Structure formats: structure tokens, C-alpha cells
Amino acid sequence: MNFKLIKDLYFNQEDDEMENLYDIVIIGGGPAGLAAGIYGARAKMKTLILEKTKNGGQIVITHEVANYPGSVENASGPSLTARMVQQCDEFGAEIKRDGIVEVQLEGDIKVLKGESGTEYRAKAVIVAAGASPRKIGCPGEAEFTGKGVSYCATCDADFFEDFEVFVVGGGDSALEEAMYLTKFARKVTIVHRRQGFRCAKSIEEKARKNPKIEFLLDTVVEEIKGDGILESVVFKNTVTGETHEYFADEEDGTMGVFVFIGVIAQTDLYKGILDMDEQNYLLTDDHMRTNIPGVFAAGDCRQKPLRQVVTATADGAIAATQAEKYIEEHFAE
């Protein structure tokens, strides 16, 4: 028997496990995950951020971030993300491109398996997987996202001051955001696939009384067109099947389409493991703790009343500091 080979194999395996053992592993590289990375690494925790696509989450498609406190003039989603990534690097947080496909969160050491086949081990895990707006799915939507198509009135309303905008959706969020947009746009048209709305009657009544709001019912968006910027929208009547193309005012040259047909929490991986509400948002306390000790959630994937960059970064900071306390309490030598 080759005892040297067995010994080498044993210690190599042990070395690999130690190399992939982190104090904190953060799933998601949006504002919540990056903020958690900054706070975790700054506290001298061995910190890893795993992001399966691009860092920054939803803000990478935002042309200008004007409502983030202290942001510099003309700050964009990509530039703000780049600065957060730089801060993570400066404090020593590691960022890897990998998606998590399997988790084992019970026990002292959490085990995460990546799409790459790599197994990550952590004393604490922060789920910052985010949420994504439900898309219309029509031609032109992706092309004009950030160039006329938006999923956040709070973020982008001021870009459409004195312009005409369409709001797609029929729930509470759609009508509430439509009313918010009337503070900026000269005209807001709510586009809904049915006659009836899913929102509270009180909200519908308020919207109908607003002189700036009009309604285009039994209608869906069939296509979004333009040359560099959004210039026209093709609508389809859901009853007659007829289509018509609506063009932006010549003097304006463009208009806005705001889509509020739901948001999808990126939490499928945690079903049956972490507690969720009926919309699959993760449930936490004020310390970002989930139902499993050592597992925290932050950002848009958790249940909360406002989903903005500022609330995501706050969640991430809280989650990281609480993860640090958890590790100190449970892994003290």
C-alpha cells in the first residue's frame, strides 16, 4: 500500500476544503451583495461574492442613478457598480463568476455547489439573489430598456418630465406608479389587457380622478420600435385582435413605457429550505436573519416595502455585520 500517496491525497483534499472555506459567502453581486462584501471584508472576514452574470443586478441597466444619496453628478448604474466592486477589492473581498445550483444550509458549515462544479463552504451565508421585473416579452423591449423602457418610476420618472408615457399593468403597483409619474409626465396612459383591474378599488378610483391619466384597456403591447431611442409602440386589442402603431409626438421625439406587471424573486433554489411569503420573497427579521441560523438575506429577494439601491445596500451592510457577530459567537476558539 502506498501510504505516501494516501497521505498526499488526504492532505490535498484537506487543503482544497480549507481553501474553499470562507467566513461569509454572499450569493449575488448586486448592490446588496456588494455592500455586504464591503462590510464583511472590512471586518477582516474571509469574504466571497458569487455572481452568475454581471455585477450590479438591476442597476446596470439604469442610465442615471440620481436618487442614491451622495452619488456624484451623472452617476450611472454601471459606474456606481464599478465603484462598489473597487471597494470590495480594496477591502479584500473575493468576487467569482459562478451560479449556485445546490445548497446545504443546515449545520455549522454551509455547503454551496456552483454551476462550475466548485463546492464552496462557509460559516455564514448571505442570500442577495435579487429579483427581476417581469417582462412583457415583446420585440424591442430588451433593445430599448434604458432608452425609453423602464421598470422603475422612482428611478427614471424625472427623465420623462413633460413627455408622454405609457404604464403597462393593472395591479396596485401599476396604478400607484402611474399616479407618481403624473408629477413628471404631461400625460400618462395606463395599458391593461383586461377591462377590470387587480388593484384595490380605492387606488383605481383615485387614478380615474387624476386628470393626467387616461386608460387603454383590453390592450397589450405587441412591439416597441425606434432608432436608438423609443419612438413608437404597436398595441394589440385583446378582444378584436386589431393592432395600431402609436408614434411619439414629433416635438418630443420619444416617449416612455413603464412596465409594472410583476416582479420575480430569484429564490427558487431556496423553496422548502428558507421561509418565504406567498410571492416567494424571503422572510427575515430586522437583523436580516432567516429561519436557519447563520443564513441571512438582503436586498430585493427579501420581503420589504421598498426595493431601491439605498435599501439594498442598507440590507447588505446589516446582514454582513450580523453575520460577523454570528461567526464570533459560534466559532470562537
C-alpha positions in Angstrom: 0.0 0.0 0.0 1.4 3.4 -1.0 1.0 5.3 2.3 2.7 8.4 0.8 0.1 8.6 -1.9 -2.8 8.2 0.5 -1.3 10.9 2.8 -0.8 13.3 -0.1 -4.4 12.7 -1.3 -5.7 13.3 2.2 -3.9 16.5 2.8 -4.6 17.8 -0.7 -8.3 17.2 -0.1 -8.0 18.9 3.3 -6.1 21.9 1.7 -8.8 22.2 -1.0 -11.6 22.2 1.6 -9.7 24.9 3.6 -9.1 27.0 0.5 -12.9 27.0 -0.2 -13.9 27.6 3.4 -15.0 31.2 3.9 -16.3 33.1 6.8 -19.0 34.6 4.6 -20.2 33.6 1.2 -22.6 36.1 -0.5 -24.9 34.8 -3.2 -25.5 37.7 -5.6 -23.4 40.6 -6.8 -26.0 43.4 -6.9 -25.9 46.4 -4.5 -26.9 44.3 -1.5 -24.3 41.7 -2.2 -21.6 44.2 -2.9 -22.4 46.2 0.2 -22.3 43.0 2.2 -18.9 42.2 0.7 -17.5 45.6 1.6 -18.7 45.3 5.2 -17.7 41.7 5.6 -14.2 42.2 4.2 -13.7 45.4 6.1 -14.4 43.4 9.3 -11.5 41.1 8.3 -13.8 38.2 7.4 -12.7 36.0 4.6 -15.5 37.0 2.2 -16.6 35.7 -1.2 -19.2 37.1 -3.5 -20.6 34.8 -6.1 -22.4 36.3 -9.1 -23.6 34.2 -12.0 -23.9 37.1 -14.6 -22.9 40.7 -14.2 -22.2 42.6 -11.0 -24.7 45.3 -10.2 -28.0 43.5 -10.6 -30.8 45.6 -12.0 -29.0 48.9 -11.7 -26.6 48.0 -14.5 -29.4 48.9 -16.9 -30.1 52.3 -15.3 -28.7 55.2 -17.3 -28.5 57.6 -14.4 -28.8 57.0 -10.6 -29.9 60.4 -9.4 -31.6 59.4 -6.1 -28.8 57.5 -4.4 -27.7 59.7 -1.5 -24.3 61.2 -2.2 -24.0 59.9 -5.7 -21.9 62.1 -8.0 -23.5 64.1 -10.8 -24.3 61.9 -13.9 -23.6 58.7 -11.9 -24.9 55.7 -13.8 -25.7 52.2 -12.7 -22.5 50.8 -14.2 -20.3 53.5 -12.7 -21.8 53.0 -9.3 -21.4 49.3 -9.6 -17.8 49.7 -10.6 -17.1 51.8 -7.6 -18.7 49.2 -5.3 -16.6 46.4 -6.9 -13.5 48.6 -6.4 -14.3 49.0 -2.7 -14.8 45.2 -2.4 -11.4 44.7 -4.0 -9.7 47.3 -1.8 -11.0 45.7 1.4 -10.1 42.2 0.2 -13.4 40.6 -0.7 -13.1 38.0 -3.4 -15.6 38.0 -6.4 -16.1 35.0 -8.5 -18.3 34.3 -11.5 -20.4 31.3 -10.6 -24.1 30.5 -10.2 -25.2 28.4 -7.2 -27.3 25.3 -8.1 -27.4 23.4 -4.9 -27.3 24.4 -1.2 -26.9 22.6 2.1 -27.6 25.3 4.7 -28.2 23.3 7.9 -25.3 22.7 10.3 -22.3 24.8 11.3 -20.6 24.8 7.9 -22.9 25.7 4.9 -22.1 24.0 1.6 -22.8 25.6 -1.8 -22.3 23.9 -5.1 -21.7 26.1 -8.2 -22.5 25.6 -11.8 -18.7 25.3 -12.3 -18.7 22.2 -10.1 -16.8 24.0 -7.4 -18.0 23.4 -3.8 -17.9 26.4 -1.5 -18.0 26.1 2.2 -19.0 28.9 4.6 -19.6 29.7 8.2 -22.3 32.1 7.2 -24.2 32.7 4.0 -25.9 35.9 2.8 -28.5 35.4 0.1 -28.6 38.5 -2.0 -30.0 36.9 -5.2 -32.2 39.8 -6.0 -35.4 40.0 -8.0 -36.1 40.8 -11.6 -39.1 42.7 -13.2 -41.5 40.5 -15.1 -41.0 41.4 -18.8 -43.6 42.0 -21.5 -41.7 39.7 -23.8 -42.4 41.6 -26.9 -39.9 42.5 -29.7 -37.9 45.7 -28.9 -38.4 45.5 -25.2 -34.8 44.4 -24.4 -33.4 46.7 -27.1 -35.0 49.8 -25.6 -34.6 49.1 -21.9 -32.9 52.1 -20.5 -33.7 54.0 -23.7 -37.4 54.6 -23.2 -38.4 51.3 -21.5 -38.2 51.3 -17.7 -39.3 49.1 -14.8 -38.8 51.7 -12.0 -40.8 55.0 -11.9 -38.9 56.2 -8.8 -35.6 55.7 -10.7 -36.5 57.2 -14.1 -39.6 59.4 -13.8 -37.6 62.7 -14.0 -36.2 61.7 -17.4 -39.7 62.0 -18.8 -40.7 65.4 -17.5 -43.3 66.9 -19.8 -43.2 63.8 -22.0 -45.9 61.3 -22.7 -45.6 57.9 -21.0 -47.5 54.6 -21.0 -47.8 52.4 -18.0 -48.3 48.7 -18.6 -50.1 46.8 -15.9 -53.3 46.5 -13.8 -52.2 45.9 -10.2 -51.6 48.2 -7.3 -48.1 48.9 -8.3 -49.0 49.9 -11.9 -51.7 52.4 -10.9 -49.7 53.8 -7.9 -46.7 54.3 -10.2 -48.9 55.8 -12.9 -50.1 58.4 -10.3 -46.5 59.1 -9.3 -45.5 59.6 -12.9 -48.1 62.3 -13.3 -45.8 64.5 -11.2 -43.4 64.5 -14.2 -45.1 63.4 -17.4 -47.7 65.6 -19.1 -49.8 62.6 -19.9 -49.9 59.0 -18.6 -51.8 56.2 -20.3 -52.4 53.0 -18.4 -52.4 50.0 -20.7 -54.1 46.9 -19.4 -55.0 43.6 -21.0 -58.5 43.5 -19.5 -61.3 45.9 -18.5 -61.1 45.1 -14.8 -58.1 45.9 -12.6 -56.5 43.7 -10.0 -55.7 46.7 -7.7 -57.7 48.0 -4.7 -60.8 49.9 -5.7 -59.7 52.9 -3.7 -56.5 53.1 -5.8 -58.4 52.7 -9.1 -60.9 55.4 -8.1 -58.0 57.8 -7.3 -56.3 57.0 -10.6 -59.5 57.6 -12.6 -59.9 61.0 -10.9 -56.5 62.1 -12.0 -56.8 64.5 -15.0 -53.4 63.4 -16.4 -54.3 59.7 -16.6 -56.0 58.0 -19.5 -56.8 54.3 -20.0 -56.2 52.0 -22.9 -58.0 48.7 -21.9 -58.3 45.3 -23.5 -54.9 46.1 -24.9 -51.4 44.7 -24.8 -48.0 45.9 -26.1 -47.2 44.0 -29.3 -43.9 45.7 -30.2 -41.6 48.6 -29.3 -39.8 50.4 -32.0 -37.3 53.2 -32.6 -34.0 54.3 -34.0 -31.6 54.4 -31.0 -34.4 55.7 -28.7 -38.1 54.6 -28.3 -40.2 56.3 -31.0 -43.3 54.1 -31.4 -45.4 51.4 -29.8 -47.5 48.8 -31.5 -50.7 48.0 -29.5 -53.0 45.0 -29.9 -56.6 44.8 -28.9 -57.2 41.6 -27.0 -60.8 41.4 -28.0 -60.7 42.2 -31.7 -57.1 41.3 -32.5 -56.6 44.6 -34.2 -53.3 46.4 -34.0 -52.3 50.0 -34.3 -49.0 51.8 -34.0 -48.7 54.9 -31.8 -45.9 57.4 -32.5 -44.2 59.8 -30.2 -45.1 63.5 -30.6 -42.8 65.0 -33.3 -41.6 67.7 -31.0 -40.7 65.2 -28.2 -39.1 62.7 -30.5 -39.6 60.0 -27.8 -41.8 58.8 -25.0 -41.7 56.3 -22.1 -43.0 52.8 -21.5 -43.0 51.8 -17.8 -43.7 48.1 -17.2 -45.3 47.0 -13.9 -46.6 43.5 -14.5 -44.9 41.9 -11.5 -41.5 41.2 -10.1 -40.0 37.7 -9.8 -37.9 37.0 -6.7 -34.9 34.9 -7.6 -35.5 32.4 -4.8 -36.5 29.1 -6.4 -33.3 27.5 -5.1 -34.4 28.0 -1.5 -38.0 26.7 -1.7 -38.7 24.3 1.1 -35.4 25.5 2.8 -35.9 29.1 3.7 -39.2 30.7 4.8 -40.9 32.7 2.2 -44.1 34.7 1.7 -46.7 33.9 -1.0 -44.7 35.8 -3.6 -41.6 33.8 -2.8 -39.8 36.7 -1.1 -37.5 35.5 1.7 -38.7 36.3 5.2 -36.2 37.9 7.6 -36.2 39.8 10.9 -34.7 43.3 11.2 -31.2 41.7 11.5 -31.7 40.1 8.1 -31.7 36.6 9.8 -33.7 33.9 8.0 -35.2 30.8 9.7 -31.8 29.0 9.5 -29.0 30.1 11.9 -26.1 31.5 10.0 -28.1 32.3 6.9 -29.1 35.9 6.1 -31.0 37.5 3.3 -30.5 41.0 1.9 -31.8 43.2 -1.0 -34.7 42.7 -3.4 -35.1 38.9 -2.7 -36.4 39.5 0.7 -39.8 40.8 1.8 -39.7 44.6 2.1 -41.8 47.7 1.3 -39.3 49.5 -1.0 -36.8 48.0 -3.5 -34.2 50.6 -4.3 -30.4 50.7 -4.3 -30.3 52.6 -1.0 -32.4 49.9 0.8 -30.4 47.1 -0.8 -27.1 48.5 0.4 -28.5 49.0 3.9 -29.7 45.4 3.9 -26.3 44.2 2.8 -24.5 46.2 5.5 -26.8 44.9 8.2 -26.5 41.3 7.0 -22.7 41.4 7.0 -22.4 42.9 10.4 -24.9 40.4 11.8 -23.0 37.5 10.1 -19.8 38.7 11.7 -21.4 38.6 15.1 -22.9 35.2 14.4 -19.4 33.8 13.4 -17.8 35.3 16.5 -20.4 33.8 18.8 -20.5 30.3 17.1 -16.9 29.8 16.0 -14.9 31.3 18.9 -11.7 29.4 19.5 
